[in-house]
Amino acid sequence: MLIASGVSTGIILLSLLICYHFMLLHWKDVVILSTVTLGAAVVSMGIHYIMTRPLEKAIHAITQETTRISEGHFEGIVPHIGPAEFQRLADQFNRMSGKLKESFGKLRTAEASRKELVANVSHDLRTPMASIKAFVEALEDDVIQDKATFERYLRTIRLETGRLDGLIQELFKLSQLDAGGTDFVPEPYHVDQLLVDGLQSLAFQLEDKQLQVVVDLPDYLPPVTIMPQEMKRVLANILGNAIRHSPVGGSITIKVEQLPTSYLKMLIQDQGEGIEERDADKIFDRFYRSDPSRTRVSGGAGLGLAIAKSIVQLHGGTIGVDSRAGKDGGSGSTFWFTIPIDVL
């Protein structure tokens, strides 16, 4: 704008000199007109400078912030200076920068989770594989002569193979849920039937630990809209977790409540050691274990609750845990999740 003002002033002065050269104006008139033109040009350029200075600052600030973003820094904020249009531009730019920061944060978290997942899967696969290899080599070398030891080795191999198969199945299911590869086709289903099926599938584990199951249901429960097999997996994972942590001869309480939000809430309470408050939000993360000293044999693969969370969220419900670890009145945990009521 300043250059344009200077060029227009120069054209006016050149026109005055041409007019004087061809005797169209007297020299006195040329001097007066030139003085007025120069004065107006100085005032105009001053006004232009004052008006363009905020624009220059705004453009400079946006340019600096763009450079910082290109280098991976998203913490900066473009100040709201200059005309209203530039202030709106700065506001949109800051909003874009915030979204980029959030997106890159999610990418970094996802990458860290991926690396942790690979490390944990490698560990979980390596342990049973090493055990199977050692026992197979012992059998191949005819080291084992007595039948009892031979059968014990076979049982161990079968157990470790089952662990590998379970881990692979859980990883496959979790990858399906993460990729949206599970078709959501719900159907009306009764909660009492869901509980019967879930408890029957875990009857041997319950009997082995001599656990008593207390079921508290209202007189009437409306049917829910779920994928039965998927929700049975949720129930089995949470019940299996409760069985693992309950003491021998203890009890597990299952309670169902009807919420005013067209959902049923199922609560599963155990008498285990409980969960620290700092671990409550992380317990549903894949491979997370609240007690690092727990081995993968006693603690499972650490995917069951992550799968349960994904399935519950697929149904539009929520899942959580309330624990009394370290509090007065005993220990234990209450896992809960919600499932939609069939409104048809």
C-alpha positions in Angstrom: 0.0 0.0 0.0 2.9 2.3 0.8 4.5 1.6 -2.6 1.2 2.1 -4.4 0.8 5.5 -2.7 4.4 6.5 -3.6 3.8 5.5 -7.3 0.6 7.5 -7.5 2.3 10.5 -6.1 5.2 10.2 -8.6 2.7 9.9 -11.5 1.0 13.2 -10.3 4.3 15.0 -10.1 5.4 13.7 -13.5 2.1 14.9 -14.9 2.7 18.4 -13.4 6.1 18.6 -14.9 4.8 17.5 -18.3 2.1 20.2 -18.1 4.7 22.8 -17.3 6.9 21.6 -20.1 4.1 22.1 -22.7 3.2 25.5 -21.2 -0.1 24.3 -19.9 0.7 25.5 -16.4 2.9 28.3 -15.0 5.8 27.4 -12.8 4.2 29.0 -9.8 1.1 26.8 -10.3 3.3 23.7 -10.7 5.1 24.5 -7.4 1.9 25.0 -5.5 0.3 21.8 -6.9 3.5 19.9 -6.3 3.7 21.1 -2.7 0.0 20.1 -2.1 0.6 16.8 -3.7 3.7 16.0 -1.7 1.9 17.1 1.5 -1.1 14.9 0.7 1.3 12.0 -0.1 3.1 12.3 3.2 -0.2 12.4 5.1 -1.5 9.5 3.0 1.6 7.4 3.5 1.5 8.1 7.3 -2.1 7.0 7.5 -1.3 3.9 5.4 1.6 3.1 7.7 -0.6 3.4 10.8 -3.3 1.3 9.2 -1.0 -1.4 7.8 1.2 -1.8 10.9 -1.4 -4.0 12.8 -1.9 -6.0 9.6 1.9 -6.5 9.3 2.0 -7.6 13.0 -0.9 -10.0 12.5 0.6 -11.6 9.4 4.0 -11.8 11.1 2.5 -13.5 14.1 0.6 -16.0 11.9 3.7 -16.7 9.9 5.8 -17.3 13.1 3.2 -19.7 14.5 2.9 -21.5 11.1 6.7 -22.1 11.2 6.4 -23.4 14.8 3.6 -25.8 13.8 5.7 -27.1 10.9 8.4 -27.9 13.4 5.9 -29.8 15.6 5.2 -27.2 18.3 1.5 -26.6 18.9 1.5 -24.7 22.1 1.6 -21.2 20.7 -1.3 -18.8 20.4 -1.8 -16.2 17.7 -2.8 -12.9 19.4 -6.0 -11.2 18.4 -4.6 -8.0 16.8 -5.5 -6.0 13.7 -8.8 -5.6 12.0 -11.8 -7.8 12.9 -11.2 -10.0 9.8 -7.6 -10.8 11.0 -8.9 -11.4 14.6 -11.3 -14.0 13.2 -8.5 -15.5 11.2 -6.4 -15.7 14.3 -9.2 -17.3 16.2 -9.7 -19.9 13.4 -5.9 -20.5 13.3 -5.8 -21.1 17.1 -8.7 -23.5 16.8 -6.9 -25.4 14.0 -3.7 -25.4 16.0 -5.6 -26.9 19.0 -7.1 -29.6 16.9 -3.8 -30.4 15.4 -2.3 -30.6 18.9 -5.1 -33.0 20.0 -4.7 -35.1 16.9 -0.9 -35.4 17.2 -1.3 -36.2 20.9 -3.7 -39.1 20.0 -1.2 -40.3 17.4 1.6 -40.3 19.9 -0.6 -42.1 22.5 -1.6 -44.6 19.9 2.0 -45.2 18.9 3.0 -45.7 22.5 0.1 -48.1 23.0 1.1 -50.0 19.9 4.7 -50.4 21.1 3.5 -51.5 24.5 1.0 -53.9 22.9 3.8 -55.5 20.8 6.1 -55.8 23.8 3.4 -57.3 26.0 2.2 -59.7 23.3 5.8 -60.8 22.6 6.2 -61.5 26.3 2.9 -63.3 26.6 3.7 -65.5 23.6 7.3 -66.1 24.5 6.6 -67.6 27.9 4.3 -70.4 26.9 6.3 -71.1 23.7 9.5 -71.5 25.8 7.7 -73.9 28.1 6.2 -75.9 25.3 9.6 -76.1 23.6 11.3 -77.3 26.7 8.8 -80.0 27.4 8.7 -81.2 23.8 12.5 -81.4 23.7 12.4 -83.4 26.9 9.9 -85.8 25.4 11.8 -86.1 22.2 15.1 -86.9 23.9 13.4 -89.7 25.9 14.4 -88.0 29.2 11.1 -88.9 30.8 10.7 -92.6 31.5 7.9 -93.0 34.0 4.3 -92.7 32.7 3.1 -90.3 35.4 5.7 -87.7 34.6 5.1 -88.2 30.9 1.4 -87.5 31.3 2.2 -84.5 33.5 4.4 -83.1 30.7 1.6 -83.6 28.2 -0.9 -81.8 30.5 1.4 -78.9 30.8 1.9 -78.7 27.0 -1.9 -78.9 26.6 -2.3 -76.1 29.2 0.3 -73.8 27.6 -1.2 -74.5 24.2 -4.6 -73.5 25.5 -3.1 -70.3 26.9 -1.7 -69.5 23.5 -4.9 -70.2 21.8 -6.8 -68.0 24.3 -4.4 -65.1 23.9 -4.6 -65.3 20.1 -8.4 -65.4 20.2 -8.5 -62.4 22.5 -6.1 -60.5 20.3 -8.2 -61.3 17.2 -11.4 -60.2 18.9 -9.8 -57.0 20.2 -8.5 -56.2 16.7 -12.0 -56.8 15.3 -13.5 -54.4 17.7 -10.9 -51.7 17.2 -11.3 -52.0 13.4 -15.1 -52.0 13.5 -15.1 -55.4 12.0 -17.9 -56.7 14.3 -21.3 -56.3 12.8 -23.7 -54.8 15.3 -26.9 -56.9 15.0 -28.7 -56.7 18.4 -31.8 -58.7 19.3 -34.2 -58.8 22.3 -32.9 -61.0 25.1 -33.7 -61.6 28.7 -31.2 -60.8 31.4 -32.0 -63.9 33.5 -31.1 -66.1 30.6 -27.9 -64.2 30.1 -27.0 -64.8 33.7 -27.9 -68.5 33.6 -25.7 -69.0 30.5 -22.8 -67.1 32.0 -22.8 -68.9 35.3 -23.1 -72.3 33.6 -20.1 -71.7 31.5 -18.1 -70.9 34.7 -19.6 -73.6 36.9 -16.3 -75.6 37.2 -14.3 -72.5 38.2 -16.9 -71.6 40.8 -17.0 -75.1 42.2 -13.2 -75.3 42.3 -12.9 -72.3 44.6 -16.1 -73.2 46.5 -17.6 -69.8 45.7 -21.2 -69.0 46.4 -23.1 -66.8 43.9 -25.8 -64.5 45.2 -28.1 -63.1 42.5 -30.3 -60.1 43.3 -32.9 -59.4 40.6 -36.1 -57.2 40.6 -39.4 -59.0 40.3 -39.7 -57.8 36.7 -36.9 -57.0 34.2 -37.7 -55.8 30.7 -35.8 -57.5 27.8 -32.6 -55.8 26.6 -31.4 -55.2 23.1 -28.0 -56.9 22.8 -25.9 -59.3 20.8 -26.2 -62.3 23.2 -22.9 -64.0 22.4 -20.9 -60.8 22.7 -22.6 -59.8 26.0 -22.0 -63.3 27.3 -18.3 -62.7 26.6 -18.5 -59.5 28.7 -20.2 -61.3 31.6 -17.7 -64.2 31.4 -14.7 -61.9 31.4 -15.9 -59.9 34.4 -17.1 -63.0 36.3 -13.8 -64.8 35.5 -11.9 -61.8 36.9 -14.1 -61.9 40.1 -13.5 -65.7 40.5 -9.7 -65.2 40.1 -9.6 -62.6 42.9 -12.1 -64.0 45.3 -10.9 -66.1 48.2 -11.7 -69.8 48.5 -15.1 -70.2 50.1 -16.1 -66.6 49.4 -19.0 -65.2 47.6 -19.8 -63.2 44.4 -22.9 -61.0 44.3 -24.7 -60.2 41.0 -27.2 -57.4 41.1 -29.3 -55.9 38.3 -31.0 -52.4 38.5 -33.3 -50.7 36.1 -32.1 -47.1 35.4 -34.4 -44.2 34.4 -32.4 -43.8 31.2 -33.8 -46.9 29.4 -30.8 -48.9 30.5 -30.2 -51.8 32.9 -27.2 -51.8 35.2 -25.5 -55.0 36.1 -23.2 -55.1 39.1 -20.8 -57.9 40.0 -19.2 -57.7 43.4 -16.4 -59.9 44.6 -14.5 -60.3 47.9 -11.0 -59.9 46.4 -8.2 -57.6 47.4 -9.7 -54.6 45.8 -8.3 -52.1 43.4 -6.4 -48.9 44.3 -8.1 -45.7 43.3 -5.2 -44.7 41.0 -5.7 -48.0 39.0 -9.5 -47.7 38.6 -9.3 -45.7 35.4 -6.6 -47.9 33.9 -8.0 -51.3 34.7 -9.8 -51.5 31.4 -6.6 -50.7 29.4 -5.3 -53.7 27.4 -2.5 -55.7 29.2 -2.8 -53.4 32.3 -2.3 -55.1 35.7 -2.8 -53.2 38.9 -0.2 -55.3 40.7 3.0 -55.7 38.7 4.1 -58.6 40.8 1.2 -60.7 39.5 2.4 -63.2 36.9 0.6 -63.7 33.6 -0.4 -67.2 34.8 -2.4 -65.8 37.7 -3.4 -62.6 36.1 -4.4 -63.7 32.7 -3.4 -61.9 29.5 -4.8 -58.6 30.6 -7.2 -58.3 27.6 -10.5 -59.5 29.1 -11.6 -56.2 30.6 -10.4 -54.2 27.5 -12.6 -56.5 25.3 -15.5 -56.1 27.7 -15.2 -52.3 27.5 -15.2 -52.3 23.7 -18.3 -54.6 23.5 -20.2 -52.6 26.1 -19.4 -49.3 24.2 -20.5 -51.0 21.0 -23.9 -51.4 22.6 -24.0 -47.8 23.6 -23.4 -48.6 27.3 -20.8 -47.7 29.9 -18.6 -49.8 32.1 -16.7 -49.0 35.3 -15.5 -50.3 38.7 -16.0 -49.3 42.3 -13.5 -50.6 44.7 -13.1 -50.5 48.5 -9.3 -51.3 48.6 -7.7 -49.6 51.6 -11.1 -48.3 52.8 -12.9 -49.2 56.0 -15.5 -51.9 55.8 -13.5 -54.6 54.0 -12.1 -55.0 50.5 -13.4 -56.1 47.2 -14.4 -54.6 43.9 -17.8 -54.0 42.1 -17.6 -54.1 38.3 -20.7 -52.7 36.6 -21.9 -52.1 33.1 -25.1 -50.8 31.4 -27.0 -52.4 28.5 -29.9 -50.9 26.6 -33.5 -51.9 27.3 -35.6 -53.1 24.3 -38.0 -50.3 23.7 -40.0 -51.9 20.9 
